[in-house]
Amino acid sequence: MKGRMSDIETEIPTVIIGGGVAGASAAIVLAREGREVVLLEKEPQPSHKVCGEFLSPETIPMLGDLGVDPRALGGVPIQRVRLVSRFGRACADLTPAGTGLSRFALDRALLDVARGHGAEIRRGCTVRGYGPDVHGYRVETTDGDVSASRVILASGKHELPGIKVRGGVGRDAIGFKMHWDPGAAAMERLGSDVLMVLYRGGYAGLCAVEGGRLNLCLIAHKEHFRRCGGSFAGLLEWLTRRRPVLGEILGHARMLWERPVTVSNIPYGYVYSEALCGGRCDGEYHVGDQFGVVPSLAGTGMAIALVTGCAAARGILNGRGSHDVHRSVREDLEPTIRFMHRIHRLCGNPVLAEIAVAGLRAAPGLLKRLVAASRVAAPAGGAP
Ligand SMILES: Cc1cc2nc3c(=O)[nH]c(=O)nc-3n(C[C@H](O)[C@H](O)[C@H](O)COP(=O)(O)OP(=O)(O)OC[C@H]3O[C@@H](n4cnc5c(N)ncnc54)[C@H](O)[C@@H]3O)c2cc1C
């Protein structure tokens, strides 16, 4: 029975740390089967997150299975990928189409569904520490300590206090996101494309999202950011000058926020392995970016979050330990994450990126195959 023992809340069967795509999807799958689940989310309100907000085609049925229809939330169909480097340009149709939808809308909708199925969502509750105890796991939070039989770690790309498992994965990328009011001219120039712009040490993604907005999301190498004056405005000025296609669109648009949302130290290429934490704890399920951080240009981070979140929840429903669940998702996902990490590094080299874009342009169909290779399959048996 659940209750409070001194300052520790005891015997919660499953605690989920983090209410992004991965944590919320796990909460839905468990709660709709009648399982008791408590989700801890540090943000007191729905918030904007650094993300390209491009939902890849395979996520749409996965979300549908969870009870969320991105188009009903105002999501915008994205029918083409347009890749632009300094000298080159290549395009590929997306069939089926992807969807542009803000994380503000998506994460909120997923958590609403989880709550509707009976999951307890504790907002404004930050996890400060974590580790095994006699009951299973003890989670230290700003609202007191919680003891859980098992834990789903869904806190995103950064390490939680008490978990140091990431080793030397590169952390030199810094990310920004800004929403824009585009006006008709900018919308017309972008069309239903997701525009990917490559530049030295980074790339930018631009696509339409709900509410007639544009989302610009970009990453830059920290050193390059410093060379651009260490400000978003400086980086943007450099970028629109060097890649006029962006200037032509954003020149007609207006920033909707005073400053961008930012993230730093992005551990691209990270894949969780039990070996990294000494193989302890068979009730600790790593999902979403806590499982693996696929480079952003793949546009599949949210698909991985859905697949891993649902796989952990299904594993719990079927009595599978976390080592077993991690083994099967690793087999499915690690090749994609590693492959996209190689592409990400190639794009960081201006000469190789230029050769690659020229090749993609010369061989129509190759970009489509590359896009297909970045996709993530829903587990056998249909959507997660
Ligand atoms: C620049 C950039 C662009 C991207 N573009 C795309 C894209 O276009 N398409 C795509 O599919 N993917 C994209 N991604 C990847 C995608 O954003 C992530 O893979 C996805 O958000 C992972 O979901 P998650 O639920 O694991 O983590 P998150 O969405 O980060 O959610 C983690 C949650 O945990 C909470 N949390 C963190 N710490 C604590 C704590 N201590 N206590 C309590 N709560 C906590 C956070 O507040 C957050 O709500 C992009 C990533 C980056 C960096």
The ligand as a MOL file (V3000), in Angstrom:
LIG
                    3D

  0  0  0     0  0            999 V3000
M  V30 BEGIN CTAB
M  V30 COUNTS 53 58 0 0 0
M  V30 BEGIN ATOM
M  V30 1 C 18.5910 21.1050 -31.8400 0
M  V30 2 C 17.6820 19.8950 -31.8030 0
M  V30 3 C 16.7370 19.7050 -32.8130 0
M  V30 4 C 15.9160 18.5700 -32.8110 0
M  V30 5 N 14.9850 18.4150 -33.7860 0
M  V30 6 C 14.2100 17.3130 -33.8100 0
M  V30 7 C 13.1950 17.1360 -34.8000 0
M  V30 8 O 12.9620 18.0300 -35.6300 0
M  V30 9 N 12.4740 15.9780 -34.7950 0
M  V30 10 C 12.6940 15.0000 -33.8760 0
M  V30 11 O 12.0140 13.9590 -33.9310 0
M  V30 12 N 13.6120 15.1480 -32.8900 0
M  V30 13 C 14.3650 16.2840 -32.8390 0
M  V30 14 N 15.2740 16.4550 -31.8270 0
M  V30 15 C 15.4230 15.4090 -30.8100 0
M  V30 16 C 14.2730 15.4420 -29.8000 0
M  V30 17 O 14.0550 16.7610 -29.3600 0
M  V30 18 C 14.6090 14.5480 -28.6050 0
M  V30 19 O 15.1380 13.3380 -29.0510 0
M  V30 20 C 13.3590 14.2960 -27.7580 0
M  V30 21 O 12.9220 15.5040 -27.1980 0
M  V30 22 C 13.6660 13.3160 -26.6380 0
M  V30 23 O 12.5160 13.2100 -25.8290 0
M  V30 24 P 12.6820 12.8490 -24.2790 0
M  V30 25 O 11.3100 12.6740 -23.7620 0
M  V30 26 O 13.6880 11.7610 -24.1290 0
M  V30 27 O 13.3830 14.1370 -23.6450 0
M  V30 28 P 12.8170 15.6010 -23.4500 0
M  V30 29 O 11.8400 15.9350 -24.4880 0
M  V30 30 O 14.0340 16.4610 -23.3090 0
M  V30 31 O 12.0370 15.5410 -22.0800 0
M  V30 32 C 12.7100 15.3790 -20.8550 0
M  V30 33 C 11.8300 15.9400 -19.7530 0
M  V30 34 O 12.4350 15.6710 -18.4890 0
M  V30 35 C 12.3140 16.8270 -17.6850 0
M  V30 36 N 13.4160 16.7730 -16.7070 0
M  V30 37 C 14.7360 16.9110 -16.9410 0
M  V30 38 N 15.4440 16.8110 -15.8170 0
M  V30 39 C 14.5450 16.5960 -14.8290 0
M  V30 40 C 14.6630 16.4290 -13.4200 0
M  V30 41 N 15.8580 16.4570 -12.8130 0
M  V30 42 N 13.5260 16.2300 -12.7040 0
M  V30 43 C 12.3000 16.1970 -13.3140 0
M  V30 44 N 12.1440 16.3800 -14.6420 0
M  V30 45 C 13.2470 16.5720 -15.3790 0
M  V30 46 C 12.4480 17.9890 -18.6470 0
M  V30 47 O 11.8730 19.1770 -18.1420 0
M  V30 48 C 11.6900 17.4470 -19.8640 0
M  V30 49 O 10.3230 17.7920 -19.8740 0
M  V30 50 C 16.0790 17.5990 -31.7940 0
M  V30 51 C 17.0150 17.7990 -30.7690 0
M  V30 52 C 17.8080 18.9320 -30.7700 0
M  V30 53 C 18.8040 19.1350 -29.6680 0
M  V30 END ATOM
M  V30 BEGIN BOND
M  V30 1 1 1 2
M  V30 2 1 2 3
M  V30 3 2 2 52
M  V30 4 2 3 4
M  V30 5 1 4 5
M  V30 6 1 4 50
M  V30 7 2 5 6
M  V30 8 1 6 7
M  V30 9 1 6 13
M  V30 10 2 7 8
M  V30 11 1 7 9
M  V30 12 1 9 10
M  V30 13 2 10 11
M  V30 14 1 10 12
M  V30 15 2 12 13
M  V30 16 1 13 14
M  V30 17 1 14 15
M  V30 18 1 14 50
M  V30 19 1 15 16
M  V30 20 1 16 17
M  V30 21 1 16 18
M  V30 22 1 18 19
M  V30 23 1 18 20
M  V30 24 1 20 21
M  V30 25 1 20 22
M  V30 26 1 22 23
M  V30 27 1 23 24
M  V30 28 2 24 25
M  V30 29 1 24 26
M  V30 30 1 24 27
M  V30 31 1 27 28
M  V30 32 2 28 29
M  V30 33 1 28 30
M  V30 34 1 28 31
M  V30 35 1 31 32
M  V30 36 1 32 33
M  V30 37 1 33 34
M  V30 38 1 33 48
M  V30 39 1 34 35
M  V30 40 1 35 36
M  V30 41 1 35 46
M  V30 42 1 36 37
M  V30 43 1 36 45
M  V30 44 2 37 38
M  V30 45 1 38 39
M  V30 46 1 39 40
M  V30 47 2 39 45
M  V30 48 1 40 41
M  V30 49 2 40 42
M  V30 50 1 42 43
M  V30 51 2 43 44
M  V30 52 1 44 45
M  V30 53 1 46 47
M  V30 54 1 46 48
M  V30 55 1 48 49
M  V30 56 2 50 51
M  V30 57 1 51 52
M  V30 58 1 52 53
M  V30 END BOND
M  V30 END CTAB
M  END
